[in-house]
Amino acid sequence: MNILEIIEKKTKGKELSKEEIEYFVEGYTNGEVADYQAAALIMAIFIKGMSDQETTDLTLAMANSGDILDLSVLGGIIVDKHSTGGVGDKVSLVLLPIISSLGVKVAKMSGRGLGFTGGTIDKLEAIPGYRTGITEEEFIKNVQEVGISIISQTKNLAPADKKIYELRDTISCVESIPLIASSIMSKKIASGAQKIMLEVTYGNGAFMKNIEDAKKLAEQMVRIGELANRETKYILTNMNEPLGYSIGNSLEIIETAQFLKGEVLAEDLKHVVLELGANMLKLAGLGDNIEENKSKMMENIKNGKAYQKFLQMVERQGGDISYIEDVEKFGKTKYMEDMVSPIDGTIKEIPAITIAKYVCSLGAGRIKKDDVIDMQVGIVLHKKVGDTVKKGEKIFTVYSNKPIEMPTNAVVF
Ligand code: URA
């Protein structure tokens, strides 16, 4: 077997065998297959696609390229959650303490943001002291003792995916259903979950621009899950406007604290959190009735148990909980400016992609991998799509540490 034959076969649109896929994944991970050869094969896959069997073989080969976490010591059914990414997406931060407070063990490895997308790990690092890079042993101990731990993906988890994903990013081959599906599912399988709950996003702020493609991606991941013996469910989420009210790292931690205290519950965020959580409780065997599960979740927000769980998690990971208890401690940026409505009207669009790129330009995200993030900057929305506004009323506030140039086309009436 050699890589040139494998590239040629895929270029002709033929199906690759399990052995050929494993040969490529192993060879690329250990450096025997060169970047330009991997790029040629990935481009051929991008153009010609992959069958379900090939996609599953690619997923398993990438999952097996590093450690497979064994979570069996935790007992019970471990349910993992993954989102295909969004803008203002603080779902994991809000959802996971709620379901942990209801008895689901949460052992979650999350990612950082790259480009205009946000990442849960960057948001957690906005809390002074929070350690995202703990060892696997400490991670498991925290889940055993507190019921929840959220950390960054360890280095040796699906290293083949890491390498292939970075390559895809540089050759414009990200938006491919088999490549995205195998990338996500390889990490989920390697991180040890028995059941997987997916949030697949669509719209201008997501990889999948329309609901049909999002559904195809979701169903592909469900089929991989079935073939890999991991029950997988999904919901589809609209990512045409940012999720919730805030976009930016510490601003999203503030919204998380307010949500868990029951103070500010953005309807779109609440909808996604309840749908995902109710299904996760069902997957974990803690209740088959979705509506009842949602009520249990709301109850644990009202009685403070979900908020207490968030505090316990933050404290255990070394985070300073006084910032969560008094969010004013996050401080104010040097500059703040309101976008006010020029007319009386109804808001038709707040394009997620426009807001995301703007917030990234303020310093909230990374364009290159080693860019340093400004945790404080971002936008807080006062209005959402469908809301009416009066002339002069505030639509959003920009928080920045450099002089502000207001974004254009961020609101459509
Ligand atoms: N998220 C991933 O982990 N991989 C992709 O390919 C796209 C989104």
Boltz pocket constraint, residues with backbone or C-beta under 6 A from the ligand:
constraints:
  - pocket:
      binder: B
      contacts: [[A, 83], [A, 84], [A, 85], [A, 165], [A, 174], [A, 179], [A, 180], [A, 181], [A, 183], [A, 184], [A, 207]]
      max_distance: 6.0
